[in-house]
Amino acid sequence: MEGNAAVLANITNAQAMYGLENRQEVKKVVDRYDDLYATGKSENKEVDERRKNYLWMVTNFYNLVTEFYEYGWGQSFHFAPRHSSETFEASIARQEYYLALRLQLKDGMKVADLGCGIGGPMRNIARFSKAHVTGVNTNEFQLKRANKLNEYYHVTHLTSTVKADFMHLPFESNSYDAAYQIEAFCHAPDKKGVYAEVFRILKPGGLFAGYQWCSTAKYNKNDPAERQIIFGIEKGNGVPIIEDFETEIEAAKAAGFEVLAAYDKGEEGDILWWDSLAGHWNVSGFKHTPLGRKITDWFVWGLEKAWIAPTGSSAVHHLLVQTADDLVAGGQRKIFTPMFFMLLRKPQK
């Protein structure tokens, strides 16, 4: 199933819904998060502040949104282009299997999933390739959910998780056969630094692949409307700043990688990546259409006003509703992609 409606029942419990100690903490976190984007723009001073606080920002962002994500999207928190013959779920899985294919994963390989979320891709890739996948995440709330799901789906022999920051990985140098990230490095405060850390843990000849959130060559920074769309995507996803293709490639090369492939995979498919958010009604995916999001927004607002849901809950969901609109606008204008694909290799020497 696309999403898990049952998780929304946790909204009455701050710890179950947000991984926070009590109801009061929800509003405190929401307010501080808003402060990091308070100016409504991405200028040097504001971006520096978000980069400096990236660990708090990304950890608490996912505390706030994880249950909403699983409710509306499922266990894999990423986008995918879709063919007309595919279901939404099939397109998501194909996006993950493509990484396994390009990384040449097979039984016995040791692989790192950097920014693993609640482990949807980790489980799919491990089952598909029979490689052992270690999921890395700074968010304990998500890791507990990932471990529970790994047990439920009987993949604990192929998976493990580590609570760590991918900027400072607790792994020995030259210890992994391959690694990947799926729409996670957008949270990294220093792109050269994060690619250098991946380079360090890979064995010589090891491959790294990932899908990165980027602005495209069509993005006009001097257009206020386009600037606001990109800022909305940043704020609604806990991203310090969205970089362009060239910045990502240069950072990978600076770390020492050979760039084997680099292109925008978001242009593939009969149905583009943003279509599921754009409003094409269907029963299974209704929750992430505009009307479905609006109904959920009213529902969460009503629970908060009735003192059932913690104060701040409606602000969190409303932020996600606005972000979905910005993502659609960015996709339609072709100024943003969530899947700039890169395949990198650590040289043998």
DRENRONU-293822 format. One line per 10 residues: number of its first residue (from 1); their letters; for each residue x, y negated, z negated of N, C-alpha, C. Coordinates in steps of 0.001 Angstrom, whole numbers, plus 500000, padded with zeros to 6 digits. Atoms other than C-alpha are relative to their C-alpha. Layout:
// DRENRONU-293822
NUM	A	X Y Z X Y Z X Y Z; ...
END
This chain:
// DRENRONU-293822
1	MEGNAAVLAN	500833 501192 500000 500000 500000 500000 500870 498755 500000; 499192 501206 499845 501196 496479 500756 500356 499374 498655; 499758 500625 501283 500792 495022 497281 499408 500837 498890; 500483 499261 501152 500044 496229 493803 499117 499083 499176; 500935 500890 500691 496924 494500 492486 500007 500219 498502; 500052 499677 501428 497268 496231 489123 500918 499107 499169; 499046 500777 500798 500258 494116 488086 499425 498656 499571; 500566 501294 500358 498121 490961 488024 499230 500066 498682; 500660 499840 501295 496347 492395 484983 500923 499608 498851; 499033 500371 501034 499546 491572 483064 499986 498520 499669
11	ITNAQAMYGL	499913 501452 500128 498838 487855 483348 499596 499491 498619; 500376 500407 501356 497368 487740 479831 501148 500156 499013; 498879 499688 500881 500722 488864 478399 501280 499417 500579; 498830 500702 499472 503751 486580 478836 501184 500935 500198; 498859 499093 499888 506234 489386 478261 499816 500977 501155; 500263 499045 498924 504583 491839 480641 499975 499327 501364; 500152 500695 498726 503890 489229 483340 501265 499262 500424; 498872 500878 499673 506971 487030 483115 501326 500418 499363; 498779 499605 500673 509504 488867 480977 500474 498977 498995; 499665 501046 500962 509416 485930 478543 499433 500348 498630
21	ENRQEVKKVV	500320 499598 501371 509140 486108 474772 498566 499691 499590; 501348 500385 500429 505853 484254 474345 499379 499053 501020; 500750 500836 499060 503232 482134 476087 500605 498607 500136; 499441 501360 499969 504925 478847 475172 501221 499908 500913; 498792 499995 499172 508100 479868 477003 499673 499831 501480; 500364 500087 498584 506231 480028 480316 500010 498551 500455; 500052 501411 499618 505502 476306 480412 501374 499344 499907; 498660 500571 500147 509008 475439 479168 500865 500328 501222; 499212 499585 498841 510589 477421 481988 499508 499297 501263; 500571 500682 498828 508206 475966 484594 500447 498546 500038
31	DRYDDLYATG	499625 501422 500057 508986 472407 483437 501475 499802 500334; 498575 500158 499721 512747 472891 483498 500301 500312 501462; 499815 499663 498582 512567 474547 486907 499588 498823 500877; 500458 501165 499237 510563 471597 488250 501021 498870 499953; 499010 501074 500151 513234 469218 486913 501147 500154 500988; 498893 499772 499074 515848 470828 489165 499658 499599 501431; 500455 500411 498663 513756 469824 492199 499178 498716 499928; 500905 501119 500292 512216 466672 490773 500063 498875 501017; 499873 501133 499084 513542 464223 493362 499265 500228 501321; 500715 499703 498755 511762 465992 496205 500888 500001 501223
41	KSENKEVDER	499085 499986 498861 514861 466186 498393 501254 500788 499636; 498763 499255 500220 518170 467979 498813 501186 499122 500369; 498815 500832 499824 520916 465401 498449 501115 500541 499116; 498825 499401 500627 524413 466044 497151 499878 500171 498489; 500067 499939 501456 523788 465230 493486 499006 501058 499544; 501028 499036 500382 520604 467302 493290 500450 501433 500322; 499524 498672 499616 522149 470240 495161 501087 500478 499047; 498934 499645 500952 525213 470190 492879 499411 500449 498673; 500643 499642 501261 522941 470331 489845 499357 501387 500105; 500617 498684 499821 521064 473314 491245 501067 501092 500102
51	RKNYLWMVTN	498919 499020 499915 524306 475086 492111 500598 500272 498620; 499431 499851 501335 525643 474464 488617 499106 500859 499111; 500962 499272 500829 522485 475944 487109 499401 501212 500723; 500600 498972 499148 521979 478677 489709 499626 501259 499223; 500270 498755 500699 522162 481571 487263 498723 499896 499174; 501251 500208 500747 519475 480147 484982 498837 499902 500980; 501075 500271 499059 517453 479041 487984 499488 501275 500652; 500454 498817 499269 517381 482315 489886 499438 501049 499043; 500504 499024 500969 516915 484474 486775 498587 499652 499567; 501320 500393 500473 513961 482476 485530 498984 499857 501128
61	FYNLVTEFYE	500919 500016 498860 512500 481979 488989 499373 501379 500187; 500538 498659 499806 512166 485734 489324 499235 500514 498789; 500879 499707 501133 510822 486013 485799 498579 499522 500307; 501305 500608 499752 508011 483745 486933 499242 500643 501154; 500708 499627 498764 507248 485188 490359 499940 501492 500302; 499893 498591 499614 508068 488913 490349 498651 500707 500067; 501280 499299 500001 504607 490159 489394 499085 499476 501106; 500775 500551 498887 502984 487770 491894 500487 500583 501330; 499441 499430 498774 505353 489057 494593 499521 501437 500201; 500401 498609 499849 504579 492689 493886 498500 500117 500262
71	YGWGQSFHFA	501445 500026 499766 500854 491897 493764 499685 499749 501477; 500352 500409 498647 500856 490259 497184 500765 500683 501107; 499098 499593 498919 503735 491841 499062 500445 501451 499921; 499500 498645 500155 504717 495212 497636 501328 500014 499269; 498767 499823 500765 508044 496471 496269 501248 499483 500707; 498864 500540 499242 510315 495037 498991 499748 498524 500265; 500257 501442 499941 510553 491267 498638 500754 499360 501167; 499352 500609 498842 511549 490359 502179 499059 500047 501194; 500798 500080 498779 510211 489629 505652 500502 501005 501038; 499591 499150 498877 510343 491624 508884 499195 499615 501226
81	PRHSSETFEA	500782 500125 498765 509373 491135 512530 499216 501285 500185; 500858 498823 499899 506641 493545 513529 499606 500228 501450; 500514 499621 498687 505677 495408 516688 498493 500207 499895; 501460 499945 500020 502002 495508 517649 499478 501360 499554; 500430 498655 500392 501842 499253 516968 500329 500317 498545; 499547 499748 501359 503291 498901 513459 499063 499428 498950; 500626 500601 501177 501702 498387 510084 501016 499051 499359; 499108 500892 500750 503127 495729 507783 501059 500815 499268; 499064 499179 500769 504700 498428 505598 501046 500643 500885; 499048 499359 499085 506299 500171 508578 501059 499008 500464
91	SIARQEYYLA	499029 501006 499564 507936 496924 509707 501010 499695 498898; 499105 500246 501137 509370 496315 506230 501011 501137 499882; 499106 498845 500104 510800 499836 506104 501001 500016 501154; 499100 500006 498845 512244 499540 509621 501112 498966 499820; 498997 501025 500264 514036 496338 508595 501099 500532 499075; 499039 499410 500937 515704 498291 505794 500797 501131 500654; 499307 498894 499333 516519 501364 507893 501019 499483 501015; 499058 500589 499048 518179 499096 510439 501343 499713 499316; 498758 500243 500732 520716 498091 507779 500765 501306 499796; 499349 498701 500215 521405 501729 506955 500649 500503 501280
101	LRLQLKDGMK	499464 499578 498703 521917 502435 510663 501267 499235 500343; 498842 500817 499640 524311 499540 511244 501176 500217 499047; 498939 499732 500976 526251 500354 508066 500529 501426 500097; 499587 498607 499794 526533 503988 509220 499999 500787 498689; 500083 499346 501299 525390 505221 505825 499711 501490 500155; 500223 498553 499977 525447 508941 505094 500219 500573 498611; 499893 499285 501266 525441 511494 502314 501406 499854 499412; 498722 500087 500698 528174 510910 499735 500610 498613 499952; 499450 501357 500011 528821 507227 500480 499534 499234 498766; 500276 500837 501163 528886 504695 497656 499683 498594 500502
111	VADLGCGIGG	500507 501232 499391 526836 501600 498510 499482 499054 498927; 500506 501013 500924 526013 498333 496704 498887 499200 500651; 501116 500865 499596 522650 496554 497051 500092 498755 499134; 499708 501217 500753 523447 492975 496023 498777 499087 499964; 501246 500728 500155 520354 491240 494656 498842 500930 500312; 500875 498879 499616 518203 494379 494579 498529 499797 499664; 501404 500185 500358 514954 492902 493189 499494 501136 499139; 500529 498860 500741 512726 495691 491886 500287 501316 500726; 499428 498784 499437 514459 498155 494173 499294 500641 501168; 500668 499409 498841 512130 498711 497133 500970 500404 501096
121	PMRNIARFSK	499028 499624 498965 514926 498578 499749 500988 501061 499527; 499056 499021 500547 517308 500506 497489 499435 501414 500087; 500610 498668 499957 514879 503408 497237 499840 500502 501436; 500186 499589 498607 514062 503462 500949 501318 500375 500666; 498705 499767 499354 517693 503241 502051 500672 501238 499423; 499401 498819 500623 518862 505868 499559 499336 501279 500511; 500708 498811 499510 516151 508333 500627 500319 500256 501474; 499782 499888 498553 516781 507618 504326 501400 500511 500326; 498605 499722 499660 520581 507886 504285 500656 501075 499141; 499431 499095 501008 521243 510112 501220 501284 499442 499389
131	AHVTGVNTNE	498898 500665 500681 523973 507633 500236 499553 499617 498593; 500338 500451 501352 524147 506616 496576 500043 498476 499974; 500121 501457 499971 522966 503020 496164 499931 499453 498574; 500006 500690 501283 523781 500841 493159 499381 498619 500191; 500669 501292 499913 521393 497910 492756 500559 499031 498986; 499439 501046 500859 522862 494701 491342 498996 498872 499875; 500988 501053 500235 520632 492079 489749 500302 499335 498670; 499801 500715 501266 520950 489397 487072 498752 500028 499131; 501283 500115 500687 517295 489716 486095 499613 501314 499326; 500293 498788 500759 516667 492237 483340 498557 500456 500171
141	FQLKRANKLN	501417 499702 499808 512895 492030 483832 499803 500813 501283; 500100 499268 498746 513247 493155 487448 500689 501363 499922; 499271 498741 500089 515810 495838 486602 499204 501063 499235; 500837 499052 500730 513472 497435 484073 498920 500570 500920; 501012 499544 499045 510800 497601 486765 500631 500919 501049; 499306 499176 499002 513320 498976 489299 500287 501388 499447; 499665 498702 500600 514453 501731 486918 498750 500855 499799; 501255 499270 500179 510865 502676 486136 499512 500585 501323; 500437 499535 498683 510027 502924 489843 500940 501058 500568; 499050 498976 499556 513216 504872 490585 499660 501361 499397
151	EYYHVTHLTS	500408 498750 500657 512084 507472 488054 498682 500512 500583; 501315 499611 499494 508520 507461 489353 500102 500658 501379; 499848 499470 498638 509665 508105 492927 501108 501049 500115; 499039 498893 500046 512290 510694 491867 501247 499737 500851; 498774 500309 499255 515341 508943 493291 501146 499615 499065; 498945 500380 500949 517450 508543 490141 501333 500673 500326; 498753 499330 499611 519996 511016 491569 500711 499261 501134; 499424 500754 498885 520551 508622 494494 500160 498519 499699; 499991 501432 500312 520263 505262 492720 500462 499742 498572; 499686 500490 501341 521516 503307 489736 499910 498482 500053
161	TVKADFMHLP	500076 501459 500033 521305 499688 488614 501028 499440 499021; 499038 500702 500847 523725 497207 487071 499525 498559 499831; 500340 501403 500264 522874 493903 485403 501267 499167 500167; 498791 500777 499701 525410 491523 486945 499683 498912 501005; 500062 501103 499052 525894 488334 488909 500841 500381 501212; 499207 499593 498836 526948 489030 492499 501151 499042 500306; 498824 500862 499891 529353 486106 492196 501184 500559 499206; 498967 499416 500872 531276 488147 489588 499655 501472 499777; 500404 498606 500051 530807 491847 490273 500900 500817 499060; 499223 499211 500971 531885 494287 487515 500509 501315 500595
171	FESNSYDAAY	499530 498799 499311 533346 496742 490037 501482 499857 500337; 498592 500014 499629 536906 497700 490826 500162 499603 501467; 499696 500343 498607 538492 496379 494000 500123 501282 500829; 499878 498884 499060 538335 498685 497041 499264 501261 499519; 500689 498855 500600 535722 500897 495386 498690 500390 500681; 501273 499698 499337 532629 500778 497666 500201 500230 501494; 499926 499703 498563 532174 502285 501110 499267 498955 500829; 500812 500979 499272 529544 499713 502128 499188 499194 498995; 500862 500845 500838 527319 496953 500775 499044 499249 500905; 500957 500795 499244 524310 494935 501853 499255 499057 499076
181	QIEAFCHAPD	500901 500900 500713 522042 492098 500819 498824 499709 500920; 501197 500301 499219 518496 491388 501927 499361 498738 499438; 500585 501292 500370 517495 487718 501675 500310 499634 498551; 499600 500268 501380 519406 487432 498388 501099 498950 499893; 498871 500921 500096 522525 485407 499167 499590 498540 500176; 500474 501390 499982 520381 482317 499687 500105 499386 498613; 499898 500495 501374 520641 482046 495881 501444 499712 499583; 498598 500166 500373 524455 482039 495880 500397 498520 500028; 499610 501409 500033 525897 478658 494819 501224 499692 500849; 498759 500170 499234 529134 479208 496773 500105 501151 500986
191	KKGVYAEVFR	500026 498939 499009 528953 481151 500018 501387 500630 500210; 498660 499427 499842 532710 481553 500411 500319 500906 498816; 499740 499215 501203 532867 482812 496840 499290 501333 500006; 500755 498739 500046 530150 485432 497218 500503 500967 501068; 499448 499102 498982 531553 486802 500495 501374 500526 499584; 498696 499551 500484 535010 486944 498913 499854 501111 498970; 500220 498970 501011 533606 489005 496039 499562 501313 500653; 500389 498792 499259 531950 491446 498462 501236 500611 500664; 498767 499546 499337 535221 491658 500401 500877 500761 499014; 499140 499390 501016 537061 492518 497180 499572 501434 499667
201	ILKPGGLFAG	500439 498684 500473 534896 495512 496218 499957 501052 501108; 500058 499037 498898 534792 497095 499692 501355 500670 500234; 498795 499299 499577 537292 499723 500728 500457 499447 501354; 499557 500412 498656 539465 498853 503749 499200 500724 501076; 500851 499442 498957 537315 499365 506833 498533 500033 499616; 501378 499974 500466 534149 499054 504747 499141 498939 500682; 500934 500895 499318 531069 497404 506251 499054 499322 499014; 501004 500753 500753 528758 494751 504870 499000 499425 500996; 501031 500554 499124 525442 493713 506396 498947 499308 499154; 501047 500674 500754 522642 491400 505409 499160 499083 500849
211	YQWCSTAKYN	500909 500983 499418 519758 489130 506266 500049 498751 499128; 499815 501228 500768 520303 485518 505237 498997 498933 500405; 500871 501142 499741 517940 482564 504929 500839 498849 500545; 499226 501070 499362 519161 479819 507256 499091 499015 500724; 500611 500927 499048 518123 476687 509055 500579 500321 501369; 499559 499688 498639 518380 477078 512827 500547 498748 500681; 499464 501121 499230 519956 474894 515494 498910 498996 500368; 501106 500897 499663 516496 473398 516125 499600 499085 498846; 500331 500828 501162 516315 471897 512641 500591 498596 500150; 499581 501390 499898 516478 468098 512766 499980 499369 498604
221	KNDPAERQII	499909 500554 501351 517718 466727 509444 499470 498575 499909; 500482 501389 499995 516620 463248 510483 498488 499902 500114; 501450 499975 499928 512992 464309 510807 499449 500210 498590; 500495 499874 501376 511269 463643 507438 499091 501197 499795; 500922 498870 500135 508605 466278 508091 500769 501318 499933; 499223 498774 500000 511151 468973 508880 500859 500095 498741; 499212 500013 501231 513312 467925 505948 499148 500451 498814; 500901 499636 501090 510297 468307 503647 499642 501484 500047; 500285 498564 499865 509524 471778 505025 501150 500825 499418; 498839 499268 500499 513057 472988 504321 500125 499848 498488
231	FGIEKGNGVP	499951 500201 501456 513006 471419 500851 498934 500832 499297; 501071 499198 500583 509674 473121 500142 500369 501464 499922; 499539 498609 500006 511200 476475 501082 501046 500200 498907; 498979 499911 501046 514164 475801 498797 499359 500031 498616; 500615 500093 501331 512032 474786 495819 499146 501220 499706; 500917 498899 500224 509524 477568 496267 500652 501359 499933; 499307 498715 500018 512205 480249 496312 501275 500001 499156; 498848 500031 500882 514834 479164 493792 501324 499934 500731; 498812 500085 499151 517382 478261 496482 500675 498638 499796; 499315 501292 500160 520047 475578 495816 499933 499157 501267
241	IIEDFETEIE	500081 500681 498711 520250 474662 499517 500039 501048 501109; 500000 499092 498854 519550 476389 502826 501069 499547 500985; 498897 500301 499105 522652 476531 505007 499648 500400 501436; 500220 499627 498599 522965 476926 508785 500849 501213 500371; 499293 498796 499550 524347 479828 510836 501516 499833 499898; 498554 500216 499951 527795 478287 511223 500625 500075 498613; 499485 499964 501370 528242 477848 507471 500151 501425 499504; 499948 498603 500426 527464 481523 506857 501164 500730 500681; 498931 499317 499260 529838 482728 509581 501371 499545 499507; 498715 500534 500459 532656 480432 508437 500355 500534 498614
251	AAKAAGFEVL	499761 499495 501353 532243 481582 504813 500454 501456 500047; 499619 498593 499875 532453 485247 505849 501425 500133 500535; 498648 499944 499435 535559 484647 507946 501035 499527 498979; 499076 500513 501007 537176 482613 505155 500308 501051 498935; 499783 498933 500973 536727 485617 502863 500891 501111 500545; 499148 498992 499383 538680 487751 505344 499286 500993 500880; 500779 499039 499215 535874 489575 507134 500180 499821 501506; 500192 500024 498562 535749 490481 510793 498497 499956 500247; 501425 500120 499693 532364 489406 512193 499692 500858 501217; 500334 499081 498920 531020 492295 514271 498715 499616 500709
261	AAYDKGEEGD	501268 500441 499410 527543 490831 514845 499455 498858 499161; 500619 501126 500699 525744 487611 513983 498926 499420 500913; 501095 500517 499175 522311 486696 515333 498726 499908 499174; 501274 500186 500680 518809 485660 514334 499051 501133 500361; 500897 498871 499762 516740 488819 514002 498533 499577 499884; 501362 500488 500159 513683 486691 513266 499260 499751 501290; 500637 500210 498711 513021 486248 516959 499515 501298 500628; 500386 498708 499454 512365 489955 517462 498535 500308 499701; 501328 499481 500291 509024 491746 517611 498883 499295 500747; 501198 500586 499390 505587 491157 519098 499311 499051 499020
271	ILWWDSLAGH	500612 500797 501062 504421 489726 515774 501135 499459 499146; 498842 500590 500661 506895 487289 514234 499879 500080 498481; 499890 499745 501438 508014 487436 510603 499008 499213 499163; 500856 500864 500818 505787 484577 509400 498516 500269 500218; 501391 499793 499623 502574 485921 510945 499140 500507 498836; 500775 499441 501108 501511 487828 507834 499549 498942 499010; 500383 501104 500883 501367 484529 505945 499076 498995 500674; 500623 501074 499226 499635 482599 508708 498478 500029 500030; 501447 500031 500090 496054 483728 508252 499250 500972 500860; 500698 498994 499222 495299 486663 510519 499403 501023 499045
281	WNVSGFKHTP	500670 499233 501037 492730 488418 508396 500087 501495 500259; 500130 498553 499989 493012 492107 507623 499778 500447 498570; 500397 499555 501341 491789 494152 504682 501210 500251 499116; 498877 499609 500846 495102 495559 503456 500908 498825 499659; 499105 501119 500245 497038 492303 503804 499299 498713 499626; 500790 501199 500279 494293 489924 502732 500634 499121 498932; 499469 500760 501136 496139 488897 499548 501020 498954 500421; 498998 500999 499611 498904 487108 501457 499598 499172 501214; 500513 500970 499031 496684 485297 503964 499660 498710 499255; 500336 501248 500685 495851 481626 503227 498757 500102 499122
291	LGRKITDWFV	501211 499873 500801 492338 482492 502053 500242 500902 498792; 499692 499104 501110 493604 485377 499949 500823 499310 498931; 499183 500736 500959 496231 483145 498352 499161 498982 499244; 500844 501019 500628 493634 480451 497671 499080 500625 498947; 500876 499324 500957 491268 482900 495981 500786 500404 498755; 499159 499649 501148 494092 484197 493785 500364 498754 499207; 499662 501262 500657 495050 480581 493035 498855 499552 499083; 501158 500359 500815 491520 479837 491805 499858 500936 498803; 500116 498993 501055 491506 483051 489799 500993 499709 498869; 498967 500271 501001 494797 482252 488028 499705 498688 499275
301	WGLEKAWIAP	500351 501293 500612 493706 478628 487437 498869 500180 498982; 501129 499766 500914 490453 479836 485862 500436 500715 498736; 499503 499286 501176 492289 482255 483567 500796 499079 499080; 499221 500925 500828 494630 479493 482431 499089 499015 499274; 500923 500942 500631 491796 477037 481784 499198 500653 498879; 500741 499272 501035 490034 479711 479743 500930 500476 498879; 498997 499637 500995 493237 480150 477668 500278 501511 499984; 499698 498572 499893 493531 483748 478864 501423 500188 500510; 498642 499979 499459 496657 483222 480971 500827 498883 499351; 499147 501036 500587 499651 481273 479567 500002 498719 500821
311	TGSSAVHHLL	499878 501285 499312 499885 477565 480401 501240 500023 500894; 498913 499963 499028 502046 477221 483503 499782 501058 501064; 500245 498923 499039 500685 480308 485258 499469 499474 501318; 500577 500531 498764 498625 478322 487747 501025 499175 500769; 498951 500772 499327 501604 476042 488468 500928 500924 500779; 499142 499036 499319 503700 479093 489351 499337 500491 501281; 500661 499471 498812 501120 480535 491703 499763 498915 501043; 500212 501085 499045 500346 477155 493249 501285 499689 500760; 498714 500194 499333 504056 476733 493993 500184 501038 501106; 499859 498948 498998 504006 480064 495824 499054 499787 501175
321	VQTADDLVAG	500947 500307 498926 500911 479030 497791 500572 498936 500926; 499409 501074 499204 502628 475824 498934 501213 500504 500785; 498812 499462 499342 505816 477703 499731 499636 500843 501216; 500445 499188 498864 503940 480140 501961 499662 499107 501186; 500313 500944 498922 502649 477175 503969 501273 499438 500627; 498736 500523 499485 506181 475788 504270 500746 501054 500819; 499353 498922 499252 507524 479169 505398 499360 500170 501377; 500696 499905 498715 504871 479386 508100 500381 498831 500903; 499637 501183 499214 505623 475823 509220 501431 500096 500515; 498611 499838 499575 509353 476558 509304 500139 501023 501108
331	GQRKIFTPMF	499972 498983 498954 508736 479681 511371 499388 499520 501293; 500668 500479 498794 506327 478049 513776 500834 498958 500732; 499139 501019 499383 508694 475140 514389 501357 500564 500418; 498734 499336 499717 511597 477597 514665 501194 499252 499437; 498902 500712 500652 513681 475522 512276 500562 500799 498835; 499576 499178 501129 514042 478276 509677 499833 501471 500345; 500127 498550 499882 514680 482015 509655 500432 500643 498684; 499578 499280 501201 514846 484433 506707 500897 501194 500323; 499261 498792 499635 516856 486979 508662 501077 499742 501042; 498792 500126 499205 520054 485675 510161 500861 501209 499659
341	FMLLRKPQK	499325 498726 500250 521710 489075 510521 501492 499874 500263; 498555 499916 499791 525441 489552 510040 500482 501398 499625; 499306 498744 500284 527473 492743 510225 501487 499675 499922; 498618 500383 500277 530929 492314 508720 500829 501241 499656; 499098 498882 500327 533951 494595 508352 501250 499475 499300; 498723 500289 500660 536839 494474 505936 501093 500710 500802; 498953 499383 499165 539970 495082 508027 500693 501172 499294; 499283 498864 500580 541852 498344 507529 501277 499552 499303; 498759 500517 500605 544969 496333 506728 499775 498575 499568
END
